Amino acid sequence: MIGLLLATLLTLAPLPGLPALPDGTEVRLVSPDLRTVYLYWRVERSVLRLKARPIRPPERAALRLLIKTGRSLHMYEARVRGDQIFVLLDDGYVNLRETFGRVYHLRTDKAFERWLERRDRAPRNPAPPRRP
């Protein structure tokens, strides 16, 4: 019985600086001014369910990760590098997707995976020419 309780506590224990993510937690990636929501998920039975159509954040963009658990709101700085999103914690940057999978044991839903596949197949727009 104690082993089961300890195992449960360890699976709920987040990284230092990140809260636990119980069912009903809302996770959003937004612009620094909080006006643009790039990704919006809700935790449902260990699955991150998309709640709005995702928008691809610009390359090397600064973002904010908002996590709402019950009445608590947690905000973190984040950065886009390539196809990955990194969140700044006490010890440095961590990969958001790996953190969701390895630390929280959360999966993303099929809608998000299909969006990633379509996004990867779409040609990227080159940067506009600079004016002198």
C-alpha positions, 0 to 999 in steps of 0.5 A, a space after each residue: 500500500 505504501 509503495 502504491 502511494 509513493 508511486 502515485 506521488 512520484 508520478 504527480 511530482 512535477 519538475 521544480 518550478 512547475 505545478 502538478 497538472 491534474 484533470 481540468 488544468 488549462 495549458 496555453 502558449 501565448 504571446 508576451 503581450 497575452 493577445 495571441 493564443 498559439 496553443 490551448 490544451 486542457 488535461 483530460 485523463 492524462 491527455 492534452 486535448 486541443 481546445 482551439 485551432 493551434 497557430 504556429 508561433 514564429 521562429 525564435 519567438 518569445 512566448 509565455 506558458 500559462 498553466 491554470 490549475 483550479 484558482 491558481 495561475 502560473 506563468 513562465 517564459 518560453 522560447 521557440 527554437 526550430 520545432 521545439 518549445 523550451 520553458 525557462 525554469 529555475 535550472 534553465 530551459 526544458 523542452 516542453 513536449 518532453 516534460 509533458 511526456 516524461 515528467 507528467 506522463 501526458 499524451 497529446 490528442 490525435 488532433 494535435 498530432 494531425 496538425 503537426 503532420 500537416 504543418 510539417 508537410 506545408 512549405 515554409 514561407 521564406 523571410 521577406 527581403 530586407 529593405 535598405 
